């Protein structure tokens, strides 16, 4: 059977551009953090602020100048299909509730998808100056230094995070809560995308979430995978990378044994 040709290495120009997008959106966000601003409610009751909107606009303005043919899918301003086969996926503030309440554990998510594969992802926390970037075939780094996910010695020693019960159906959450409480070292609540960065750095072992959209998880895929971890839906399938309004369930772990255990808990 013929081997499938490996995807070409991602150009350093894309990586440089992605860092610029994170830098510029960070400037906008820092201007509004812990200040007075207007907050609106979306149709799904999630909050949005002027910082969310202006940060995404800042990214879009750069892409319009430098990559005008690329597609863009952003949380605040929807999708532009593009013509090049590249799709930038943007979540200007993942964890808006944390941002609004002055907690610096939100982040900007920037992903680049090419031919159905997430080839680059950034988690950028602009207040603490923390940045994870994963590039397909090039590993994951945290503030410029390579990182690896932890190989969890046993389920009993696992540290697992979930943002909160409002991301789950109640029965699923109660089942997960009970199993985690009775079988692992401890559960960390809250964190949104920040938890996936700490997983990639080996400080956390697993993350379980529900009701996530493309802009919530696209950037997380290369960050987790290039750090040696696994990220899928609850059935173990690859997460879809086409713009969609559907919600998806996500489980990530640094260790296959833990990933399999979490999936089993969620499917029984």
Buried (B, 14 or more C-beta within 10 A) or exposed (E): EEEEEEEEEBEEEBBEBBBEBBBBBBEBBEEBBEEEEEBEEEEEEEBBBBBBBBBBBBBBEBBEEEBEEBBBBBBBBEBBEBEEEBBBBBBBBBBBBBBBEEBBBBBBBBBBBBEEEBBBBBBBBBBEEBBBBBBBEBBBBBEEEEBBBBBBEEBEEBBBBBBEBEBBEEEBBEBBBEBBEEEBBEBBEBBBBBBBBBBBBBBBBBBBBBBBBBBBBBBBBBBBBBBBBBBBBBEEEEBBBEBEEEEBBBBBBBBEBBBBBBBEBBEE
